[in-house]
């Protein structure tokens, strides 16, 4: 998807988000960000395009923190795997 697609998604989100109840908006914003990430949009691009929407920005922050945690967990898993391999050599 192109940046033009991200602009369109942003416009659609701004149009429909007003009709989403406040208590559901955060969860739905997380789903929107998740779908955009699945379609290879960078969190920085999403943050830029949705800069005025606090719900989407919170979701971007959440995924940014989660990605950092996953990166740390992957690093630890690789280290543990290396140790296990050495035990079996």
Phi, psi and omega in degrees: 000149183262173177296331176298321177297321179295323177297317180295316178300318179299315180296318178296314179302314182296328179288315185272337184297333179295334181266358179272130179303145183306319184289345179258343189299320181297315180295318180291324176298320176299320178296319178298313180297319179300315179295319178297320178295321178298335179262023172068028171274136179284146179301324179296320178292320178296314179302317181296313185289328182254027189304334181269358185253109185294327181294316180291321179297320176298320179294319178298317178299318179301311181293328177295315178295318180296320179297320177297319179296319180294321178298317178296318180294322178296319178298317179294319181296319178297321180294316179296317179301321180296319179296318181295320179298321181293327180294330184268353180289000000 
